[in-house]
Structure formats: C-alpha cells, structure tokens
Amino acid sequence: MQTLLLWGLAVYGLTVLWTHMRILFYRKKENTTTQHYVLYTHNSQAKIEGTLRSLTQLAQLEGHNIYFYLIDCGSNDDTLKIIDRLEKSGLPISRLSSFPAELPLEHSARDELFTRDQSLHVVDLREGYDRCVLRTT
C-alpha cells in the first residue's frame, strides 16, 4: 500500500516538473506571437468557460499571447454573465457585433492578421442556432 502511494506521488511530481519545464522552455522564445480567436456564441453557457480557459492555458504552454473577440448571436442563457466574469478576471475579450471589419486593429495589422492563417482562429460555440444575424448599428 505504501509503495503504491509513493509511486503515485512520484508520478505526480514528475508530471508537475515536466509541465513547468515545458512552460519555461516555450516562454524563452524571442518571437512571441498573439493568437486571435473569434468566438461565435449562442446559448453556449455549457462550454464557453471551459473553452476559453483551455485555449488560454494552451497559449501559455506554447508561449503565445492570446486575445478573444466574442460575437454573441442573442444568447438567452448565462453565456454573457460568464463572459462578464471572465473579463473581470483579466481575460482579454472584446465584444463585437460583426466580423471582420470591426476588429479593433489598425488597418495594416488587420490585413496582416488575415493573411497569416496561424494567427486567426474562428471557433463556433453556437448551440441550436443555424445562422447568426449580426446588427451593424
């Protein structure tokens, strides 16, 4: 019984050490890029927080900065309350009403963003919604 407990602690310790070594290794990269994520949401309360936290943790492990652009298509659940809470905790989120003209970047930076397929990712988290009608007013 004690041997099994010691082996479990040893495996846990090695896993923690490996994770921290990966973080240190990837953070030493000189060229840190920013990964931009555009998220479409509609009644996405079940998966929005887990998705944002997972993407943030992945970006930290890979040594990237991360920024989220949220396009909500009229959620009736707690999706926006969850987003508010995550914004207050420091997660970089901007809410948009359309895509892509409203991205708050300089024109040249926006053009560069759309030419590099590694920098912009679109994630569709809409539940039970076929089309997102966006208002530009």
N, C-alpha and C positions, 0 to 999 in steps of 0.2 A: 504494500500500500504506500509506504513512504518512498519507495523507488519510483513508483508511478507518479507521485506528486512532484518529486524532484525533476523527473523527465519533463513533466508538463511545464514547470517553471522555467526549465532550461530552454525549451522550445519557444515559450512566450518571450523570454529575454532575447533570444536570437532574432525573433521576428521584429521586436521593437528596435533592436540595434540595426537590423537590415533596413527598416523603414527610415530611420533617421539618417543613415548613411546615404540612402538614395536622395533624400531631401537636400542634404549638404552637397552632394555631387551635382545635382541639377541646378541648384541655386548659384553655383560658381560660374555658370555660363555668362559670357560677357554680353551677348546679344539677347536681351530679354524681349520677347515679343508679347503683344497683347492679343489675346484670343477674344473675339467679339462673338457673342451669342444673341441671336434674335429668337425670342420665345413667343410663340402664339399660344394663348391660353383661353380656355372657355370651360368653366366648371372643373378646374384642374386641381382642386384642393388636395386630392389624394396623392398627387405625385409632384407638385411644384417644389415643395421644400426639399424633398429628397434629391430631386434632380439638380437644383441649384447648389446644394451642399456637396453633392458628388462631383459636379463639374468644377467647383471651387477647389476641392481637395485634389482633384486630378491636376489642375493647373498649378497648384502649389508643388506637387510632387515633380512635375515636369519643369518647374522654374519659369512659368509664364505668368503674366498679369492677365486678369480676366475682367470683362465688362459685359453686363447683360442689358439688352433692350427688350422691353416687355410690350407686347401688343395683345391687349385683352379684348376679346370679342363678346363682351357683355355677360360676364360670369354672374350667376345668381347664388353662388355658394360663398365660402370663405376664402377664395383664391386671393382676392385683393387685400384682405386682412392679413393673410400670411405674407404677402409681398411687403406690406407696410412694416410688419415686424422685422422681416429680413433686412429691409432698407435701414431701419433704425439700428440694427446690429452692425451696420457698416458694410453690407454687401453692395457693390457698385451696380445699381439698377437705374435705368431711365425708362420712363413710360412713354410710349409713342402711340400716335393714332393712325399712322400709316408707315409704309415701308417702300423704298429705302430713302426717299428724299428728305425725311425728317431726322435722319441720324445727325446728332449734334457734332459733326466733324467739319473741318474746313473742306472746301470743295476738292482740293488736290488729295487730301488724306482720304476722303470718301472714295474717290476714283481708285486710289491705290488699294484701298480695302477690298473693293470688289474685283480687282484684278488678281489678288493673291487668294487662291482658294483655301489656303491653310489658315487664314485669319478670321474668316466669317463663317459661322455655323448657324444654320436655321434649325430650330427644334420645335416641333408641333406637339403641344400637350393638350390639344382640344379634345374634350370628351363629348361625344354625341352631337357633334356640330360639323356640318359639311363645308360651309363657306363662312368666311369672316367678312362681314360688311364693315368697312372702315369709313369713318367720317373724317373729312379733312377740314371741317370748320373750326 
